[in-house]
Every structure is written in C-alpha cells, then in structure tokens.
C-alpha cells in the first residue's frame, strides 16, 4: 500500500474544521485505500459502500445504521459513505444526517462521480462540507520532492537536479503504465493494457449508463476511443459529431459526462491581456494518458495532469482560487498552459518533447503577461535559465520541475 501522504495532509487540514468531508475522484484512483488509511487512527469507525448489495440492503432498512457501531472508547466515530451519490435521494440524506449527527460523528463521503456537480439542484448542502479531489498517482506525489506552496509562489522557477535518474524512471513508468494504482504498482505493460481496456468499458457500461440513462453506449465508447488522437489540439465538436453521426449537442453532452465521471478534464482559453485571443476553444485531456500513442501528445497530456492535480489541490486546501488554462491567439500562436490564481496569471508552462529553444509564442506571451515561464522537455541532463528582458524562462526536464510542485 502506497501511503498517500499528499492527500492525508489535505484530509487532516479539512477535517479539523468540518465534520463532513467529500472526497471525489476517478474510479480506481485509490479512494477506498485512502479511506482505510484515514480510518486507521479512528478507534471507532464504520465503512459503507453503496455498490455492495448486502450493505445497500442494510442501508435501505436502516439509514441510521452507523449508530449501531460497537465503540471501544468515547472518541468520535468515523463514518465512511462510499458511492452514496448513487442513492437517488442522497443529498437530502446527507443533509439530514449532518444536521442531526455532526456533533457526534465525523463523515467522509467518497464518490467516483463529480460530487460538486451532483450537488447542484434540490436541497443545498452548502456550508455542510468541504471537498477535496483524489487523483491517480502523479510524479509530484510519488517523487516526494515537493516544495511548499509559499516557496513555489515566491519562485516558480526554482529547480534541482537531485535524484534525476530516480525521478526520470518514475516519469517513464507513469508514461507507460498510467497513474492508476493497479497497473502502476504492477510494473507490467501487459497488466496496464488489460486494465485499461476493462476500465473504460466498465465505467461507461456500468456507472455512466446506470446513472445518466444514456442509451447510445456503443457510440459513447467510440467517442472515448477517438479522443486519444485529438489530444494536443483544440477539440472539434462538429468533427466528432460528423464522425459519430450524432448531433452537435449530443457530443457536447457526452463530453461533459466524461468530465463528470473523471474520464477526462478540459481546459479553457486564457484571454486577459492577450491581443486577439481565441475565446471559444477548449482542450481535452485524459486521466489515462498512457493510452495516447503519439509521444508528443502523451507528454503534453502528462504535463497537463500534473498541473491540474496541483491547481485543484491548492484550491481544495484554500491556498487560492486556482485554475489551469491554455493561451492561443488568432495568429495561431499558442502556449500549452497557464496557471492562474483568482484570475491573475502565475506562471506559463510549455511542453516540448525535445526542443530546448524557448518557443516564440512563450516569449511573446511572457512579454505580455510579465510572469515566469517554463519550457519542459521530456529528457535532459540539466536545465537552462534564459533571459527575456526583465523576465526569465526556465528550460528544464519535466521530471525535475514537476516533481517539486506542492
């Protein structure tokens, strides 16, 4: 079992202030394992999983089942409710048990659907919970070379070449096996291939079909299998609509469903202080990046996942209101990523498989935004810092810079 210390720290911080915590993330990202690690220090705890028929039947008969837990001392029990969002009236249920029991119990609610989206509509749970996200393994988690959030904000361009070979090996393993615990920990490509084929099929044919009522499951699966070849370019809904012979709105709806169930994540364009900026495009990335065959696109997707993990966790922790974007103008100049905080740019990041010369677009947009800039390459023996007027561009191996992200 890999100790997920990065996320344990988030739990500890949030749980100190709130008695109900939501943990959302992709299916098989390790939510059950992390729940067990969280529960270990609790002398009294009970685990419920909606997907287990016996436990579901017990819940229907007695929604307050957790009161029957045998206590070994007077400490507050932890109640873990896994996949409870699949219960039709789950919002009202959680609201009810929180209002009645939050003084005497700690609740951890986990789900493989977007709990923040599910929350919309019906009775509001606002003010009753904090949420954090659990993602598949990333280099920043496995490498254990993180700097503090404050240190990163003071200088996003700091880097060390320590443990270079070890960190590059982790990066290579993530590229071939994905960051999902089961295939990654197996260390075998054959295990990854079997896992990846079954994973998307189960998620689409079970969770998505059962919870959304979408009937065109075959076309939905085809859409997901088309996405790896679209990584690195703006997603064209009209083109996908023509390929699948379904309506534009249907494709848009299906992409939102993939995002809701954590098969993909998407980035929107940054437009502030950028002349002639593109405003309506979006880019889509996969959580299972290892299924992307084209090396440059896979590399870009992996960088995107590392950055997305970082900004989501920083926001979950209350460090700021972080977001991740790309930049593109009508002259087709673009930079892959921009980290922003409260609608202000923080750092530009370009992903280039092997090019160590800063791109013209990176230089241009850094001049416009006046923020630090990084160009990441897949492999390099060292790093370079290049002056751009009063600004600096860091050209560095991805495995070294990404490993230090808070």
N, C-alpha and C positions, 0 to 999 in steps of 0.2 A: 504494500500500500504506500503510495507516494504522499507524504504529508503536504497538504495544500496550504502551506503557511500563509501565502499571499491572501487567500480568501478567509482563512481562520482569523486573520487580523481584522479584516473587514467585519466579519460576524461579531467579534468581540467588541469592536467600537460601536456598531449599531445597536447591538443587544443591550448595551449599558444604558441606552436611552429609551428603548421601546420594547414592549413585551410581545410584539408580533412583528416578525421579520419575514419578508418574501425573498426567496432565492429562485431566480429564473435562469434558464439556460438550455442549450440544446439537449436533446435526448442523448443519453450515454456519455455526457460530458463529465460525469462523476458526482452528480448531486446526491445520490444515495450514499456513496462513500464519504463525501464531505459531511453529510448529515450524521453519519456514525461517528466521525471524528469530533463533531460539535457536541454530540450527545455523551461522549465518553466521560467528561468531567462531572456530568449531572448524576448524582446518586439515584435520582428518580427520573425516569423518562419512559415514554411510550412512543412507538412508531406505527403510523397508519399509512397504507398505500392503497389508493382507490383502485389500482389495476389488479389487486389480488381479490378474487371473488369472495373468499371467506371473510376477509376484512371488510369488504364493501357491504356484505350482508349484515355483519355486526353493526356497522355504522348506521345502516337504514333502520335497524331495530332500536338502536340506542345512540343517537347523535352525541350524547354526552359521555361516551364510553370511557374517555380518558379519566373521568372521576374515579373509575374503578381500579386505577393503578395502585399496586401494593407499594407503599412507601417504606423506605428503610430509615428515613430520618425526617426532620421537619423542613428540609430545604425545598425550594420551589421546583416542581417537576418541569421537564421539557416535553412538549407535545409536538411531534413531527407529523405534519399532514402532507403526504406526498401525492402529487397529481390530483389534488382535491378540486382543481378548477374543472375537472370533467364531471363533477356533480352539478346538475342543472341549476340548483339554487345556491351555489357555493358562496356568492357574495353576501347574501343575507345570512347564511350560516356563519361565516367568519365574523361578520359584524355582530351577530348575536353572542357568539362565544367570547369575543373580545370584550364586549360591553359587560358581560356577566362575570368573566373569569380572569381578566387580565391582571388583577391584583394577586392572584394565587397561582398562575401558570405562566410559563414562557412558551410562545408558539413560534414554530418555524414552518413556514408554508413553502413547499417547493413545487415547481412545475416546468414542463418542457414546452409549454406554450407561452406566449407573451402575456404574462400576468398583468402588466401595466395596460395592455390593450383590452384584455378581457374585463378589466375593472371598469371600463367606460360603460355608461348606461346602467340603469337600475339604481339601487341604493348605493350611495358612495361609501367607499372605505377610507376616504381621505382623512388623514390625521390619526389613523389607527395602526399604520405600519410604516416601516422603512423597507426599501428594496435594494438588493444587490444582485449582480449577474455573475454566474459561474460559466466560464468559457472553457473550451478544450485547452490542453497544455499549450503554452507559448514559451518561446525562448526566455522571455523575461521571468517567467515562473520557474522553469527547470534550471536555468543557468545560475540562479541565486547570486546575481551580481548587481542587484538593484541599488540605485542611489535613492535618496529621499526626494519626495515631491518638491520640497523647498529648494533643494540643491539643483534639481532639474530646471525649475523655473528661473533660478538665478543664472544658470549657464547651460542651455540645451546642447551645446557643442562639446561638452566635456566627454572624454573617451579614454579608455585604457586598452592596451593590447595584452593584458594579463589573461592567462588561461585561453589563449587564442585557439589552440588545437582542440581543446575540450568543447568550447562553445561552438566552433565550426562543426564539430561532429553532431552536437545536438541539433543544430540548424539543418544539417543534411538529413538526419533521421526524421525531423518534422516534415521535410520536403517529400520524403519517400513514404512515410507511414501515417501522416496527418497527426494532429494533436489530440485526437480522441484516445482516451486511456487504453482501451482494449488493444487496438492494433499497435499503438506506440510502444506499450510495455512488452508486447510480444517480440518486437525486434525483427519481425519477418514480413517481407513483402507479400508472400502468399496469404498470410493471415489478413493483412490490410486489404488485399483485393477481395477476398471472401467477405470480410466485414463490410466494406464499402458498398458492394452490390446489394447485400441484405439490408443495410442500414436505411438507405433512401427508399427502398421498396416498402419496408415495414412502416416507416414514418408516413409515407404517402398513403399506403393502402390501409393503415390502421388509424393512426391519430388524426390525420387530415381528413380522411373520408368520414370517420365517425363523428368528428366534432364540427365539420363545416357543411356536410351534406353534398359536397361536390360529387357529381356522378361521372364526370369525364376523366376517370382516373388514368386511363391509358394516355390520353393527351397531356395530362398533368405530369406524368412520368417522362414523357417525351420532352416537354419543356425543360424539366430539370436536367435532362441529359444533353440538351442543346446549350446550356449555359456555360460549361467549361470553355467552349470555343469562342465565347463572347467576352471573356474576361480581358480587361485591359483596354476595352473600347466602350464608348457610351452604349448603353443598352437600347436597342431599337425595337420598341413595342410593335410598330407597324410591320417590320420584317418578321418578327416572331409570329405575329398574327397571320401573315400570309403563309408562313411555313406550316403552321399548325391548322390553318383553315378554320380559325375561330375568330371572334370579334376582338377588336382592339381593347374594349373594356374587360373582356374575359381574361385576356393575357395580363392586363394590369392587376386585376383582382387576384389572379393566381400568383403573381409575383409578390403581392402583399401577403398572401397566405404563406408562401415560402419564408418570408421575413418573420411573420408571426410565429412560425414554428422553428425558427432558427436554422433553417437550411441555408439561408443567405443573409447578407446585410448589404445595405446600399448607402452610397454617398451622394450628397447633393453638391452643386457647384457653389463656390465662393464668389461673390460679386462685388463686395465693398472695396472701393479704391482701386478697382481693376477696370481700365478702359475697355469698352466694347466686350464685356464679359458675357459668356454664354450663361443663360439663366435657367433653362428648362431641361437640360440633360441630366441623367443620373447614371451612376456606375454601380454594377452589382458584383459582389464577391462571394465566394463560397466559404463555409466553415470547414468543409472537407477539401482543402486546397490540393491535396495530393492527387486528386482525380484529374487535375488540369495537365494536359500533355505538353503544351508549348512551354519551354523553360522560362522565357521572359515573363509570360503571363502568370505562371505559377509563382515566380519570385515576387512579382508585384502583389499578387493575392496574399502571399505570406506576410509581406510587409504591412499590407492593409490590416490583416488580422491582428498583428502585434500592436499596431497603433490604435485600432478600435478597442481592443482589450484595455489598453491604457486609459483612453479618454473615458470609457464607460465606468471603469473602476474609480477614477479620480472624481467623477461626478457622483457616483454612489457614496463615496466617502465624504462628500461635502467640500472637497477642495476647490470647487468652482463649478461653472456650468459649461462643461467641455463638449466639443463637437469635432468631427472629422469631415473634411471636405476635399474636393479637388478644384483646380483652377484651370479655366480654359477661356480663351477669347475667340473672337470671330475670325482672327487670322490663323486659327488652329494651333496657336502656341499654348502649351499646357504644362502644368506641374502636377504630379500624381496626387500629392497630399498636402493639406494644410491643417494643423492642429489649431483650434481657436478656443478661447475661453471668454464666455459672456460676450460673444460676437466681436471679439478682438483677436487678431492673428497672433499666434505664439511662435510657431516655427514651421518652415516649409520643408518638405521631405520629397525627394525624387528617388525613384527606384530604377536603377540601370543594371542590367545583368553583369556587364563587364566594363562599361565606358567610364573611365576615371576623369574625363574632362567635364567640368560642370556644364550642364546644358544651357543653351542661350535663353530658354524660357525661364529657367531657375534664376539666372542672373537678372533678367528683366523684371520678374515678379518680386524678387527680393528688393530691387531698387524701388519698386512701387510701394511695397508694404513695410520696408525698413525693419525686418525681423531676421533672426538667424536662419540659416538654410543648411540642409544636409543632403548630400547625394550618396545613397547607399549602393554598394556593389555586392555581388554575391560572394566573391572571394578576393582577398588582397592580403599582402603580408604586412601592411601598415596603413596609416592614414595620412591625409594631407589637409592643411588649412590654407585656403586661398582667399586673398583679399579681394573684395568687391567694393571699392570706395571705402566708406566707413564701416561696411558690413563684412562678415566672414562667411565663407562656405566651407563646410567640412565635407571631405570626400573620404568615406570610411567603409570597411567591411560591415555588412548588415549584422553579422553575428556578434560584433563587438558593441556597436552603438545600441542596438535593440535590447541587448541583454541587460543594460543598465537602466532601462526605463522603470520608473517606480510602479 
